[in-house]
Amino acid sequence: MDSISLRIKGDELKNHDHTHPIEEDFKVYTMDLSYFSGKLEMYLRYKEISFQRIELHCEEFDSILYQNTGSEQLPQLYDCRQDTPSNKRWLRDTTPIIEYLEKDKHIAATSLSIIPECEVHAFFHRLFEDYADEYLWRPAMFWRWEPTFDREVMGNRFYWEFARTTQSRYMLIPSIFRPYVASLRQWLLSVYGEDCTTIEKKNVVIDQYYELLDILESILCNQPFLFGQYPTLIDFGFMGPFFRHFSSDFTPRKIMQQRAPAVYEWIARLWNCKSSKINKIPFSQHLHAPGTLPANWNNLLKLLHDYMEYYYLNATAYEKGEKEFTFNNKGENFKVQVVPYRVWCRNKLQENYMKCSLESQKKIKEIMVKYNCWDLFLDSKPIIVEPECGTEPPFALKPQSTGNGVKPRSRTGERLSYKWDPTNVYKSYLLSSGFITVGLSGVIVASIVLLKKYKK
C-alpha cells in the first residue's frame, strides 16, 4: 500500500509537545472529508492566521484528541502561542472558535472582523451560520452517502485517509471490508437515520439542495460574497456544507457546476481570499443600512421557517425526554433523532437575541414575523441543556483518569463522537432488514460492538 495516495507532504502528525518550537501559532487537527474542518480552514486562511495542518489517522483520535479533550469531533485547534493559559489551549466547535478568535486582541489588530457591527446584521449572520451548520447537515450527508457512486468512492477515500491503520474499532475487520463498513455506517447515520427511506422523502432532500443553489446563485451572480463586496460570517458559515461536501463530492459538484456556476466560483474565491487585501477598502463602503437586510436575501430568509420549526420540535421533544420526533417537511413526515446539541445551539441564538438592544430586538422580531418564524424561535423559559464535554466551548477539559492504567473518561462519562446515540438506528435497520444476509449482519454487529467497546 503506497504512502502518497490522498496525502499532502507536511500534513502528517509530527510532534504534539507544545514546548516543541514551531513557527505557526496554532495546530489544526483535521480530516479532509470533514464538514466543519473545511469551514475552519477557510476562516484561518482568510484571516491569515498561521497554523500547522495535521490530518489524523484513526488511532490518533484516541491518543491525541480524546486523551486531551474527551471528544473525537473534528476539527480541533491547539493554541501554541506562549502567552495562552494552559486551560485555553485546546479549542473545539467551529462556531465558538470563530467567535473567540474574532475577539482575540492580536488577531483583531491585524484584520477586520467578519461579524458586522450592526446588531441586526450580526444576529442574522449568526442565525444563518447555525442554519448552515445544523440544518444543511442532512442534505450534505445525503448527497455524500446516498448516491451509489459517491458512497462507494467516499467509502474508499474514508479508508485511505482515516482507517488504513489498525485500531480497536477496526482491528477485527479485514482491510478489504473496511471501506464498505465505513460507507455503510455513514449511510445508516446520514440517510437511514434521517428517515430518508422513501422516494418521496428523498426528493424532499434533493429539492432542498436545488432550491438553495438557485437562491444563492441569484445573489452571487451579481456580487462576490453573500453580504456584498467582502466576506462576512455568513460566507464562512455556509462553507461547512458547501466546501468539503457540495463542491467536492461528485454528484452535488456536478449539479452545482451546471446549475450554479457563480456559487462554485464563490467557494474558490473565498478559499483564495486574504483579509489583508480586503482591508484596503474602507469598511463603510461595504455595509448595508443598519437594521435592514439586503433586498436580495428575500428568498434566503424564506428558508428560515422550516429550520426554526425543526429546532422548535427538537427542543420540545428533548424537554419531554423523548429520543425521536416527527418533523413534517414539504408534506412528508420524517421521524428523526432528538439532538441535544441543537437544543444548546438554539439557546445560544436566543441568548444572542436577548443581548441586543431593545431597538434591535424590535427590528429582528419584525423580520422574523414577516418570514413566519418568530413564534418558533423564542421560548417563554429557557430549556436547560448541558454543554458537550462538560464545559462551554470553545474550550475543552482533559478527561479524568481513573488510574491503574485505565483510560481516562470524559466529564460526562461518554466519548463524544456523534451528536446523538446511533444505537436505535442500528437496531432498527437490522430488524427491518430481516437478517437476510447473515454474513453482512455479522459484519455490522461486529462493527457496532467494536464501536461501543471503543466508546467505553
C-alpha positions as CSV (number, residue, x, y, z in Angstrom):
1,M,0.0,0.0,0.0
2,D,1.5,3.3,-1.1
3,S,2.2,6.3,1.2
4,I,1.3,9.1,-1.2
5,S,-2.3,8.5,-2.1
6,L,-4.5,11.3,-0.7
7,R,-1.7,12.6,1.5
8,I,-0.1,16.1,1.4
9,K,3.5,16.4,2.3
10,G,3.9,18.0,5.7
11,D,0.3,17.2,6.9
12,E,1.3,14.0,8.8
13,L,1.5,14.2,12.5
14,K,4.9,15.3,13.7
15,N,5.1,16.4,17.3
16,H,2.4,17.4,19.7
17,D,4.6,18.6,22.5
18,H,3.6,22.3,22.8
19,T,7.1,23.1,24.2
20,H,8.5,21.9,20.8
21,P,9.1,25.1,18.9
22,I,7.1,25.6,15.7
23,E,6.7,28.7,13.6
24,E,2.9,28.6,13.5
25,D,0.5,29.9,16.2
26,F,-1.9,27.0,16.0
27,K,-2.2,23.3,15.2
28,V,-5.3,22.3,13.4
29,Y,-6.3,18.7,13.7
30,T,-8.4,18.0,10.7
31,M,-9.7,15.5,8.2
32,D,-10.1,16.5,4.6
33,L,-13.5,14.9,4.4
34,S,-14.8,16.8,7.4
35,Y,-17.7,19.2,7.1
36,F,-16.5,21.6,9.8
37,S,-12.8,21.3,9.1
38,G,-13.2,22.9,5.8
39,K,-15.2,25.8,7.4
40,L,-12.5,26.4,10.0
41,E,-9.6,26.1,7.5
42,M,-11.4,28.6,5.2
43,Y,-11.6,31.1,8.1
44,L,-8.0,30.7,9.2
45,R,-6.7,31.1,5.7
46,Y,-8.7,34.3,5.1
47,K,-7.6,35.8,8.4
48,E,-4.0,34.8,7.6
49,I,-3.7,33.1,11.0
50,S,-0.6,30.8,10.9
51,F,-1.3,27.2,11.6
52,Q,0.1,23.7,11.1
53,R,-2.4,21.4,9.4
54,I,-2.4,17.9,10.7
55,E,-4.6,15.1,9.2
56,L,-5.2,12.3,11.6
57,H,-5.4,8.6,11.3
58,C,-8.0,6.7,13.4
59,E,-5.7,5.7,16.2
60,E,-4.7,9.4,16.7
61,F,-8.3,10.3,17.6
62,D,-7.7,8.3,20.8
63,S,-4.1,9.1,21.5
64,I,-4.4,12.8,20.8
65,L,-7.9,14.2,20.7
66,Y,-9.8,12.1,23.2
67,Q,-7.0,12.0,25.7
68,N,-6.9,15.8,25.8
69,T,-10.5,16.9,25.2
70,G,-12.9,14.0,25.6
71,S,-14.1,14.5,22.1
72,E,-13.3,12.9,18.7
73,Q,-15.2,15.5,16.7
74,L,-13.2,17.5,14.1
75,P,-11.7,20.0,13.8
76,Q,-9.9,20.7,17.0
77,L,-7.5,23.6,17.4
78,Y,-4.4,23.7,19.6
79,D,-3.1,27.2,20.6
80,C,0.7,27.1,20.6
81,R,1.2,30.8,21.5
82,Q,3.3,31.3,24.6
83,D,1.0,33.7,26.4
84,T,-2.0,31.4,26.1
85,P,-3.1,29.9,29.5
86,S,-2.9,26.1,29.7
87,N,-6.7,25.7,30.2
88,K,-7.4,27.6,27.0
89,R,-5.1,25.8,24.6
90,W,-7.5,23.2,23.3
91,L,-10.4,24.6,21.3
92,R,-13.4,22.8,19.8
93,D,-16.6,23.6,17.9
94,T,-16.1,26.0,14.9
95,T,-18.8,28.5,15.8
96,P,-17.5,29.3,19.3
97,I,-13.9,29.0,17.9
98,I,-14.5,31.7,15.3
99,E,-16.3,34.0,17.9
100,Y,-13.3,33.5,20.3
101,L,-10.7,34.3,17.6
102,E,-12.6,37.3,16.4
103,K,-12.2,38.8,19.9
104,D,-8.5,37.9,20.2
105,K,-6.6,41.1,20.5
106,H,-3.7,40.0,18.4
107,I,-5.9,38.8,15.5
108,A,-8.4,41.8,15.8
109,A,-5.4,44.2,15.5
110,T,-4.4,42.9,12.0
111,S,-7.8,42.4,10.2
112,L,-11.4,43.5,10.1
113,S,-13.9,41.4,11.9
114,I,-16.1,39.2,9.8
115,I,-19.0,39.9,12.2
116,P,-20.9,43.1,11.3
117,E,-21.2,45.9,13.9
118,C,-24.9,46.3,13.5
119,E,-26.7,44.0,16.0
120,V,-29.4,43.1,13.5
121,H,-26.9,42.2,10.8
122,A,-24.8,40.2,13.4
123,F,-27.9,38.3,14.6
124,F,-28.9,37.1,11.2
125,H,-25.4,36.3,10.3
126,R,-25.2,34.0,13.3
127,L,-28.6,32.6,12.5
128,F,-27.6,31.6,9.0
129,E,-24.3,30.3,10.2
130,D,-26.2,27.9,12.5
131,Y,-28.7,27.1,9.7
132,A,-25.8,26.0,7.6
133,D,-24.0,24.1,10.4
134,E,-27.1,22.1,11.6
135,Y,-30.0,22.3,9.1
136,L,-27.9,21.7,6.0
137,W,-26.1,18.7,7.7
138,R,-28.8,16.3,6.4
139,P,-28.6,17.3,2.7
140,A,-24.8,17.5,2.8
141,M,-24.6,14.0,4.2
142,F,-27.4,12.7,2.0
143,W,-25.6,13.7,-1.2
144,R,-22.4,12.1,0.0
145,W,-23.7,8.8,1.2
146,E,-27.0,8.1,-0.8
147,P,-25.8,8.1,-4.4
148,T,-24.3,4.7,-5.0
149,F,-21.3,6.0,-7.0
150,D,-20.5,8.7,-4.4
151,R,-20.9,6.3,-1.5
152,E,-18.5,3.7,-2.9
153,V,-15.9,6.2,-3.8
154,M,-16.1,8.1,-0.5
155,G,-16.0,4.8,1.4
156,N,-12.7,4.1,-0.2
157,R,-11.5,7.6,0.4
158,F,-12.5,7.3,4.1
159,Y,-10.5,4.1,4.3
160,W,-7.4,5.6,2.6
161,E,-7.4,8.8,4.7
162,F,-8.5,7.5,8.0
163,A,-9.0,3.8,8.6
164,R,-5.9,2.1,7.0
165,T,-4.1,1.8,10.3
166,T,-5.0,-0.7,12.9
167,Q,-7.1,0.5,15.9
168,S,-9.5,-1.2,18.2
169,R,-12.7,-0.2,16.3
170,Y,-11.3,-1.7,13.0
171,M,-8.9,-4.4,14.1
172,L,-11.2,-7.3,13.6
173,I,-12.4,-6.1,10.2
174,P,-10.3,-7.2,7.3
175,S,-8.8,-4.3,5.3
176,I,-10.8,-5.3,2.2
177,F,-14.1,-4.8,4.0
178,R,-13.3,-1.6,5.8
179,P,-14.3,0.8,3.0
180,Y,-17.7,-1.0,2.8
181,V,-18.2,-1.0,6.6
182,A,-17.3,2.7,6.8
183,S,-19.7,3.7,4.0
184,L,-22.5,1.5,5.4
185,R,-22.1,3.1,8.8
186,Q,-22.2,6.6,7.4
187,W,-25.2,5.8,5.2
188,L,-27.1,4.4,8.2
189,L,-26.4,7.5,10.2
190,S,-26.8,10.1,7.4
191,V,-29.6,8.7,5.3
192,Y,-31.5,5.9,7.0
193,G,-31.1,7.6,10.4
194,E,-32.6,10.8,9.0
195,D,-35.6,8.7,7.8
196,C,-34.8,9.3,4.1
197,T,-36.4,5.9,3.4
198,T,-38.8,6.5,0.5
199,I,-38.6,8.1,-2.9
200,E,-40.9,10.9,-1.8
201,K,-38.7,11.7,1.3
202,K,-35.5,11.6,-0.7
203,N,-37.0,14.0,-3.2
204,V,-37.6,16.5,-0.4
205,V,-33.9,16.5,0.4
206,I,-32.9,16.6,-3.3
207,D,-35.2,19.5,-3.9
208,Q,-33.8,21.3,-0.9
209,Y,-30.3,21.4,-2.5
210,Y,-31.6,22.5,-5.9
211,E,-33.7,25.3,-4.3
212,L,-30.7,26.5,-2.2
213,L,-28.4,26.6,-5.2
214,D,-30.9,28.7,-7.1
215,I,-31.2,31.2,-4.3
216,L,-27.5,31.6,-3.8
217,E,-26.9,31.8,-7.5
218,S,-29.3,34.7,-7.8
219,I,-27.3,36.5,-5.1
220,L,-23.8,35.6,-6.2
221,C,-24.2,36.2,-9.9
222,N,-24.3,40.0,-9.0
223,Q,-21.8,40.2,-6.1
224,P,-18.7,38.4,-4.9
225,F,-20.0,37.5,-1.4
226,L,-23.3,37.0,0.3
227,F,-23.4,40.3,2.1
228,G,-21.7,42.3,-0.5
229,Q,-18.1,43.1,-1.5
230,Y,-16.2,41.3,1.2
231,P,-16.5,38.1,3.2
232,T,-18.6,38.1,6.4
233,L,-19.7,35.4,8.9
234,I,-22.5,34.1,6.6
235,D,-20.0,33.2,3.9
236,F,-17.9,31.1,6.3
237,G,-20.9,29.6,7.9
238,F,-22.1,28.2,4.5
239,M,-18.6,26.8,3.9
240,G,-19.3,23.8,6.2
241,P,-21.7,22.1,3.7
242,F,-20.6,23.8,0.6
243,F,-16.8,23.5,0.6
244,R,-16.0,19.9,1.6
245,H,-19.3,18.4,0.6
246,F,-21.4,20.1,-2.1
247,S,-18.4,21.4,-4.1
248,S,-16.2,18.4,-3.6
249,D,-18.4,15.3,-3.7
250,F,-19.0,14.0,-7.2
251,T,-22.8,14.2,-7.7
252,P,-23.6,17.5,-5.9
253,R,-20.5,19.1,-7.5
254,K,-21.6,18.2,-11.0
255,I,-25.1,19.7,-10.2
256,M,-23.5,22.8,-8.9
257,Q,-21.2,23.3,-11.8
258,Q,-24.1,23.1,-14.3
259,R,-26.8,24.8,-12.3
260,A,-25.0,27.4,-10.2
261,P,-21.5,28.4,-11.6
262,A,-21.5,31.6,-9.5
263,V,-21.8,29.5,-6.4
264,Y,-18.9,27.3,-7.5
265,E,-16.8,30.3,-8.2
266,W,-17.7,31.9,-4.8
267,I,-16.3,28.9,-2.9
268,A,-13.0,29.1,-4.8
269,R,-12.9,32.8,-4.4
270,L,-13.3,32.6,-0.6
271,W,-10.7,29.8,-0.4
272,N,-8.1,32.1,-2.1
273,C,-9.2,35.4,-0.4
274,K,-6.9,37.1,2.2
275,S,-8.1,39.7,4.7
276,S,-5.0,41.9,4.1
277,K,-6.3,42.6,0.6
278,I,-9.8,43.4,1.7
279,N,-8.6,45.8,4.4
280,K,-7.5,48.3,1.8
281,I,-11.2,49.1,1.1
282,P,-13.0,51.4,3.5
283,F,-15.2,49.5,5.9
284,S,-18.1,51.9,5.5
285,Q,-18.4,51.1,1.8
286,H,-19.4,47.5,2.3
287,L,-22.2,47.8,4.9
288,H,-25.9,47.8,4.3
289,A,-28.0,50.3,6.1
290,P,-28.1,49.4,9.9
291,G,-31.2,47.5,10.9
292,T,-32.1,46.4,7.4
293,L,-31.1,43.2,5.4
294,P,-30.2,43.1,1.8
295,A,-33.1,43.0,-0.6
296,N,-31.6,40.0,-2.4
297,W,-31.9,38.0,0.8
298,N,-35.6,37.7,0.5
299,N,-35.7,34.1,-0.8
300,L,-32.9,33.2,1.6
301,L,-34.9,34.4,4.6
302,K,-37.9,32.3,3.5
303,L,-35.7,29.2,4.2
304,L,-35.7,30.0,7.9
305,H,-39.2,28.8,8.7
306,D,-38.6,25.1,8.2
307,Y,-35.3,25.3,10.1
308,M,-36.9,27.1,13.0
309,E,-39.8,24.6,13.1
310,Y,-37.3,21.7,13.2
311,Y,-35.4,23.4,16.0
312,Y,-38.6,24.0,18.0
313,L,-39.8,20.4,17.6
314,N,-36.3,19.1,18.5
315,A,-36.2,21.3,21.7
316,T,-39.7,20.4,22.7
317,A,-39.0,16.6,22.3
318,Y,-35.8,17.0,24.3
319,E,-37.6,18.8,27.1
320,K,-40.1,15.9,27.3
321,G,-37.3,13.3,27.5
322,E,-38.1,11.8,24.1
323,K,-35.5,10.2,21.8
324,E,-37.1,11.0,18.5
325,F,-39.8,13.2,17.0
326,T,-41.8,13.6,13.8
327,F,-41.0,16.6,11.5
328,N,-43.3,17.4,8.6
329,N,-41.2,18.8,5.8
330,K,-42.8,19.6,2.4
331,G,-45.7,17.2,3.2
332,E,-43.5,14.3,4.2
333,N,-43.3,13.1,7.8
334,F,-39.7,12.4,8.9
335,K,-39.1,10.5,12.1
336,V,-35.7,11.9,13.3
337,Q,-33.5,11.6,16.3
338,V,-33.5,14.2,19.1
339,V,-30.2,16.1,19.1
340,P,-29.4,17.7,22.5
341,Y,-26.6,19.7,20.9
342,R,-29.0,21.5,18.7
343,V,-31.1,22.5,21.7
344,W,-27.9,24.1,23.1
345,C,-27.4,25.9,19.8
346,R,-30.9,27.2,19.8
347,N,-30.4,28.5,23.4
348,K,-27.3,30.4,22.2
349,L,-29.3,32.0,19.4
350,Q,-31.9,33.1,21.9
351,E,-29.1,34.5,24.2
352,N,-27.7,36.5,21.3
353,Y,-31.1,38.0,20.7
354,M,-31.5,38.9,24.3
355,K,-28.1,40.7,24.4
356,C,-29.3,43.1,21.6
357,S,-30.7,46.5,22.4
358,L,-34.5,46.9,22.6
359,E,-34.4,48.7,19.3
360,S,-32.5,45.9,17.6
361,Q,-34.8,43.3,19.2
362,K,-37.8,45.0,17.7
363,K,-36.3,45.0,14.2
364,I,-35.2,41.4,14.5
365,K,-38.7,40.4,15.6
366,E,-40.3,42.3,12.7
367,I,-38.2,40.5,10.2
368,M,-38.8,37.1,11.8
369,V,-42.6,37.7,12.0
370,K,-42.5,38.7,8.3
371,Y,-41.0,35.3,7.4
372,N,-43.3,33.3,9.8
373,C,-40.6,32.0,12.2
374,W,-40.9,34.3,15.2
375,D,-43.3,32.1,17.2
376,L,-41.0,29.1,16.7
377,F,-37.9,31.0,17.9
378,L,-38.2,32.4,21.5
379,D,-39.4,30.3,24.4
380,S,-41.2,31.6,27.5
381,K,-38.5,30.0,29.6
382,P,-35.1,28.5,28.6
383,I,-34.8,24.8,28.0
384,I,-31.8,23.7,30.1
385,V,-29.2,21.5,28.4
386,E,-25.6,21.0,29.4
387,P,-22.8,21.7,27.0
388,E,-20.9,18.8,25.5
389,C,-17.7,17.6,27.2
390,G,-18.8,19.2,30.5
391,T,-17.6,22.8,29.6
392,E,-18.7,25.7,27.5
393,P,-17.0,25.7,24.1
394,P,-14.7,26.6,22.5
395,F,-12.7,25.3,25.5
396,A,-12.2,21.7,26.4
397,L,-11.4,19.8,29.6
398,K,-8.9,17.0,29.7
399,P,-10.8,13.7,30.6
400,Q,-10.3,12.5,34.1
401,S,-8.0,9.5,34.6
402,T,-9.3,6.6,36.7
403,G,-5.8,5.4,37.5
404,N,-4.5,1.9,37.5
405,G,-3.8,2.0,33.8
406,V,-7.5,2.6,32.9
407,K,-8.2,5.0,30.1
408,P,-9.4,8.4,31.1
409,R,-13.1,9.2,30.8
410,S,-14.8,12.5,29.8
411,R,-16.6,14.6,32.4
412,T,-19.9,13.2,31.1
413,G,-18.6,9.6,31.0
414,E,-19.1,9.4,27.2
415,R,-16.7,9.6,24.3
416,L,-18.1,12.3,22.1
417,S,-18.0,11.2,18.5
418,Y,-21.5,11.8,17.2
419,K,-24.3,14.3,18.1
420,W,-26.8,11.6,19.1
421,D,-26.8,8.0,20.1
422,P,-26.9,5.8,17.0
423,T,-27.8,2.6,18.8
424,N,-31.5,2.8,17.9
425,V,-30.7,3.4,14.2
426,Y,-28.5,0.3,14.1
427,K,-31.2,-1.8,15.8
428,S,-34.0,-0.6,13.6
429,Y,-32.0,-1.3,10.4
430,L,-31.1,-4.8,11.4
431,L,-34.6,-5.6,12.4
432,S,-36.1,-4.2,9.2
433,S,-33.6,-6.0,7.0
434,G,-34.8,-9.3,8.5
435,F,-31.2,-10.5,8.6
436,I,-31.5,-11.6,5.0
437,T,-27.8,-11.7,4.6
438,V,-26.2,-13.4,7.6
439,G,-22.7,-12.6,6.7
440,L,-23.5,-8.9,6.2
441,S,-25.4,-8.8,9.5
442,G,-22.4,-10.3,11.3
443,V,-20.1,-7.6,9.9
444,I,-22.5,-4.9,11.1
445,V,-23.0,-6.4,14.5
446,A,-19.2,-6.8,15.0
447,S,-18.7,-3.2,13.9
448,I,-21.3,-2.0,16.4
449,V,-19.8,-4.0,19.3
450,L,-16.4,-2.6,18.5
451,L,-17.6,0.9,18.3
452,K,-19.5,0.6,21.6
453,K,-16.5,-1.0,23.2
454,Y,-14.2,1.7,22.0
455,K,-16.6,4.4,23.5
456,K,-16.2,2.9,27.0
